[in-house]
Amino acid sequence: MAKFLIVEARFYDHLNDLLIAGARAAIEGTGHECDVLTVPGALEIPGAVALAAESELYDAFVAIGVVIRGETYHFEVVSNESARGLMALTMDGIPIGNGILTVENEAQALTRARPDEKDKGGEAAKAALRMLEIRARFEN
């Protein structure tokens, strides 16, 4: 049994709850366990994953958050840099599923977050599960 850490940037409670529900269902449905850690924002997710990975308490990670485009350049910075940080950690061999939604509006976020629709939280957890399997294949 593997232990997963869901790292969430909680800003839109109702959207995060949906994403986490999907991620939990995917992880627990395969017999694994998970914890949730909340960080201030999406930019802090890669740093929290890096710290948790160093602790060796967790086998894989799921990044959860919602970034909705606003009127400023901040959307691009948060979207791009959080993804870049997660990709760098993935390239270091850390199994991560990226479930950070980067959308134009709340309607798009709801469609992607709901477990009975696009279930991006569940998809991110399944990606982390698969990356954990791939890492195990090459460790043996």
Buried (B, 14 or more C-beta within 10 A) or exposed (E): EBEBBBBBBBBBEEBBBBBBBBBBBBBEEEEBEBEBBEBEEBBBBBEBBBEBBEEEEBBBBBBBBBBBBEEEEEBEEBBEEBBEBBEEBBEEEBBBBBBBBBBEEBEBBBEBBBBEEBBBBBBBBBBBBEBBEEBEEEEE
